[in-house]
Amino acid sequence: MVNITKKSNTLRKAIASAALSVSKQETIDAVVNRTVPKGDVFEFARAAGLFAVKKTSDVIPDCHPLPIEYTGITFEINGLEIQIFVEVHTIYKTGVEVEAMHGASVTALTMYDMLKPIDKGIEIRNVKLLEKSGGKSDLKHKKFPELKAAVVVCSDSVFEKRSEDQSGKAVIARLDQFGIDTLKYVIVADEVEEIRKQANALAGAEHQLLIFSGGTGLSPRDVTPEAILPLLDKKIDGIMETARRYGQERMPFAMLSRGVAGFIGGTLILTLPGSKNGVEETIDALFPQILHLFKINKGQKH
C-alpha cells in the first residue's frame, strides 16, 4: 500500500457514475412500478452500493481502509438507460474515488442480477469518475513563481561552522518544488538582536515569504520566538497550531515547539524547527495551502 502517513486529514469527495441499459420499455416500467419478481430494484441496488462503498478496501488490495462519512446513491432514467450516481465523502488522508466507482459498479451489477430474468439484453457500461475534490491534489501542480523567499538559519553551531546546515537547505529545496525562488540565505547565531536584525532587513517588498529555521525549542539559547513575536503586525496562531498538531501525530515531542507565525507588513514570517525532519514535517503540514494567505492579505476573494 502507498504510504500516506505524511498526508493530513481533509474533507475529500468523489462522484462516480455507471450506466445500465435495457432492451425494452417493459423492463423500465417494471423497475419504476416496482413489479420486478426479485423485488424493489432501486432499494436493493442502493443497499448493495452502500455495502460496496464501505467494503472497498476488502476487495481492492491497495485501497486503504477509511471512514465513510457520507454516501448518496441516486438514479436517473433516460429512455432505456438507467444512470447511477454515487457520491462519497470522508475526512481522511486519502481520497474516495475508488470507493465511489466500486459503489457504482456493484449497484449496477445488483440491478443486472435482478433484471436478467426478465430481460436478456442488459448491458453495464461507462463506470467512471465524474469529479473529485479535497486534499493537496487540488493544488499539487500549482506553482507560485510570483512569490520570493528568504531563509534564515538560527544556529550557534552552524554559525560557528561546527556543523553543517541541513534544515535551511531543506526549506529551500521544498520551496523550489512550489516554484518559489529563495533570494536570500543567511546563517546567524542564536541571538535575539541578530535574529531581529535579519527580520527587519528581509521583511519587505522583495520577499513575500521569510522563513526562520531553528531556535523554537526550550533550551536557554532557543530565542527565535522571543525575537520575532514583538515584530509581527498580525500574528496567525492557527498556522503553528496546525503544524504542532500534525507533528504530534507523528512524534511525542512536537508539542514542545514554540514556533510563531504572522505578517510583518506584506511578508509572511514562519519560524520552523532546527532539525531537517522537523522542517520537512512542518512544510508538509502547511504547504501549499498556506500560500492562499497572500490573496487574503491583499483583500482578494477566495
N, C-alpha and C positions, 0 to 999 in steps of 0.2 A: 504494500500500500504506500501511496505517496505520503511523505512526512509533512503534516500540516501543523506541527507544534509551533511554528513561528507565526502562524496566522492568528488574527483576532476574531472574536465573535462579532458578527454584524448581522443585520436583517438581510436575508437573502430570499429571493423569489424566483420562481420559474413557471412558465406556462407551456404546456405541450399539447399536441393535438393528434388525433388519429381519425381516419375516415373509414366507415363501414358501408359498403354499397350492397343493395339487394337487387333482385332481378325482377320484382313485380310489386305493384302498388298494394296488393293484398297483404304482403309482409309488413309494410309500413303501417297499414291500417291495424293489423293485429298488435303491433307494438304500441301504437297510440291508444288503442282501445283496451289494452291490457288483456287480450284474449289468447296470447301465446300459451300453448299447453304447459310449458315448463314454468310459467309464472311471469311476474312483472319484470320485463326485460330491463327497464331503466333502473329499477331499485336493486335488482340482483347485480347488475353490472356495476352500479355505483358502489355497492358494498365490496365487491371484488376489487375494484380500483383502489378503494381506501386501504384494504389489506395489502395490496401490492405496493403502494407507496411506502407503507411502514415497514415492509419486509424486503425492500430493495437490496439492502446490504447482505441479506441471507442468500441471495441468488446471483448477485453480481460481485465477483470476488474482490475487485479493487475498490468497491464503494465503502466509505466509512459509515458505521452506524451513527445516526444523528437524530436529534429530537425533531419531530414533525410538529410544528406549531399550528399549522392550518392546512387543510386540503379541501378544495372545492372541485366538484365534478359536474359539468353541465353538458347538455346535448342540444344540437340544432338539427332539424330535418330540412334538407334541401332536395326536393324531388325524391329520388330513390337512394339518397345518401344520408347517412346519419353522421354528423360531425361530433366528435367527442373532444372536450376541452378539460384539461386537468391543471389546476393551479395549486402550487405547493409553496408554503412559507416555512422558514426556520430562522432561528437566531443561533448561528453556529459559525465554525471556522471554514466551512466549505459549502459549496452550493448544492442545489437540489434539482439540477437539470435531469439527471438520470432517474431520480425518483419520479419526477413528473412524466417522463417518457415511459417509464415502466408502468406507471399507473394507467396511462392512456392505452398502452399495449394490452394489458390484462383486462381492462374494461372492454376493449374491442373483442378480445378473444372470448370473454364471457358472453357477449352478445352473439357472437358467431355460434358458440356452442348451444345457446338457447334457441337460435333461429334455424339451425341447419335441418331439423326435422320437417320444417315447412317450406324451406327454400334452399335448393341445391346450388344456387348461383351467387352465393355471398362471397364478397372479397373484402380483405382488410388492406389498406394502403395508406401511404403518407403519414407514417408515425414520425413526428418531427418536433423539434423545439421551436416554439414561436418567439419567446423572449425570456431573458434572464436579467437579474439585477442584484446588486449587493456585493460587498467585498471590494478588495483593491483591484479586481479585474476591470471594474468600471473605469479606473484611472491608470491601468497598468502601462499602457503605451503612451500616456500623455507626458510630454516634455515641457520644461519650464525655462527655455533659454533666456527669457526676459529677466529672470532673477539672477543676481550675482551675490556671491557669498564671501565671507571672511571667516577663517578658522583660527582660534587662539587656543593653544595648549597650555594649561596651567599645571606646571610640574617642576618641583625643585630638581629632581634627579635628571630629567630631560634637559632642563635649562643649563645644568652644570655638566652636561654630557656624560653623566654616569650611566645613563640608559638611553635606549633608542625609543623614539616616539612611534607608537602603533595606533593609538586612538585617533589622533588628529588625521593621520593618513587614511584611516578607515572612514572617517567622516567625509573627506574629500572624494574618496572612491565612491561612496554611496551617493553623494550629491551629483557626481558625474553621471550616474545612472538615470537621473531625472533631467539631464541636460543643463544642470546648474554649474556654471564655472566658478571656481574659487579663485578670487583675485588676490587674496592676501592670506598668508600662512605665517603665524607668529608663535613663538615659544617664549613664555615668561615664567618667572619664579612664582611660588605661591605667596604673593604679597598683595595685600588689598590695594595699595596705591598703584602698583604696576598693572593690575587687572583693570582697575577703573580707568587708568590712562589709555589702555587699549580700547576699552569700550567707548570712551568719549571720542577717540580718534577715528574709529572704524564705523561707528553708527552714523549713517548719513545717506545721502542720495546715491552714492556709489555702490553701497552694499545693502541689499534688501534683507539679507539673512546673515546674522552674526552668531556663530556657534562657539561656545567655550567648552573645552573638554578637560575635566579634572577639577579636584578641589570641592566636590559636592558631598564628601563623606563626613565623618565625625572626628577625624584626627585633629590635633591642635593646628596643623598647617592647612587644613581644608577650609578656605575662606572665600571661595568663589561666590556663594550665595550672599554673604555679607557685603562683598564688593559690588555686586551687580544690583541687588534689590533696591537700594536707595536711588538708583539711576533710572529705574523703569517709570515711564509715564503712564503705562497701562499694564498692570500685572494680569496674567491669564493663568489662574490656578489650575484650570481643567487640563492644561497641556501636561504638566508634570504629574497630576493625579492619574491621568491615563497611562503615562509611561511607568509609574510605580506599580499600578495595578497589573499591567502587562508583565513587568519584571517579577512581581511577587508570585505570579502563577508558575514561574519557571525556576526561581531560586529564592530561598527564605530571607535573604538579607536585603532585597531590593527596597523594602520599607525604610531602610536607613538612609537612602539617598535624599539629599536636601535640595535637589535642583529646583531652580525657579525659571520662569519664562514670562515674556511680555514684550512690549514695544518701547523702544526709545525713538521717538518720532515715528518715521515710517519703516524703521528697521526692526525686524523680529529677532529677539535675543533668546537663545536657548542655552542652558547650562547642563551639559551631559556628564556622565561619569568619566573617570580617567582610564578605565580598562577598555580594551578593544571589544570584548564581548558585551560590556555594558553599553558602549556607544552603539554597537550594531543592533542590540535589542531595543534601545530607545528609538532609533530610526525606524526599525520595523514597526514599532508601536504607533509612530506618529506620521510617517510619510507614506504616500504623498498627500493624504487628506489635509494635513496641517497647512499646506500651501494655499488652501482656499481662503485662509485668513487675509491674504493680501487683497483679495477682491472685497472682502467685508470691510477692511480697514480703510479702503478708498471709497466706501459707500456704495459699491456696486451690488446689484441684486444677485441672489443665488442663481 
